[in-house]
Amino acid sequence: MRGTMFETISYETQDDHVATVTINRPDAMNSFNSQMVEEMAAVWALIKADDQVHAVVIRAADGRAFSTGKDVKEADSVWREGVVWSQWDPGKKLGPKQNDMWKPIICAVHGLCCGGAYYWLNESDIVICSEDAEFFDPHVSFGMVSACEPIGLSRRIAYGEVMRMNLLGNDERMSSATALRIGLVSEVLKTREELWSRARGLAAKVATKPTLATQGTVKAVWQSLDYGLSAAKDRAMLYIQVNNLSDGQVDRGVAKKIPHEVR
């Protein structure tokens, strides 16, 4: 096991090519502050450059919350740097995709998950949770526009489910069972220990696949969200061609054994 020192997150890698990023501010409900924003950007760059990492688990330190989003007690808000036209979205540094990091992400959610926590869920490839997970967005309850997080979330679940969560604010919390029903998560585990073990297991299975293939799949499908169907399919062919032309990345022996009808 190898670790790298950060203050607001922890990061470790293991010999099975899986890295684990842990949001680590349990005394502050695992909320993110300006320092965590910078550390998340740094860890995505670290993972992107490390060819030994093939898949990533993102989870949170044990406590009441996976994350309650932005730390509202922090004096220097990440949204108020410079004049109004210079303000920026912290999601650009928090999430892997906006940092051009295409290794598959498995997100393990426990406890309260709200507000800016969706920056991580929205850019994960597989999201699972424990039974105690509760999902909501408090922005409008405090007179704040909720925009960046629900726009990202609308790529994962139906518009009506997104708007119900965001317009009801603190008046309703989505259960893990509802999250499973609407497709926000793909699996619910009984306990947190089972959740974290399952996330590790899924990541380990993904990490056994050729990393060029898994990264190309993530990038092709993610970027297709910005295109219409025909344009997305045309662009996808470029990723397939890159994969096929890359020496050592396609196991030709295995490929020949796959029945033609399932290729």
Beta strands, then each sheet from edge to edge (+ up, - down):
strand 1: 2-4
strand 2: 9-13
strand 3: 18-23
strand 4: 55-60
strand 5: 65-67
strand 6: 105-109
strand 7: 112-114
strand 8: 126-130
strand 9: 134-136
strand 10: 174-175
strand 11: 187-189
sheet 1: 1+ 2- 3+ 4+ 6+ 8+ 11+
sheet 2: 5+ 7+ 9+ 10-
end
